[in-house]
């Protein structure tokens, strides 16, 4: 498998999941001209133009974080229980972060007017409060075992400082625990991050 990524972008979640599961992979960065590290036109691989994208052994391209993370979990048999409430809570959290939180960061990645940034901060604060309540005192977001939701949560929390929204204590602690995991340290090194 080949993971197409931008350093420190949301594709980091998939990168962490691949390392955690032990699945074999290569990772290729995408530049601002939408060229892959190996010289291919990324838009011919993924017309959406967004990362992450995962190229399977047969050349099939999967896109969208929830789909790729589910594929990694399904293929490896790790990071997502086969059944039970923890499975559904992990998928629920993944969908919530992908649809509600990720998009709320847009004003902070582009030059949006301050009123839009203020609305986004308020929305993010509410969403972080919801995640904090869901996590409670657990080791990870939905249980005491890591799931694919935690891989995505790490990225969500990593970029939170750009918004100026303070994280609840349990989410900040979860971020720090995840940052120390060997899979995260390795993903950072492979993406050339500090």
Beta strands, then each sheet from edge to edge (+ up, - down):
strand 1: 2-5
strand 2: 26-29
strand 3: 53-55
strand 4: 61-63
sheet 1: 2+ 1+ 3- 4+
end
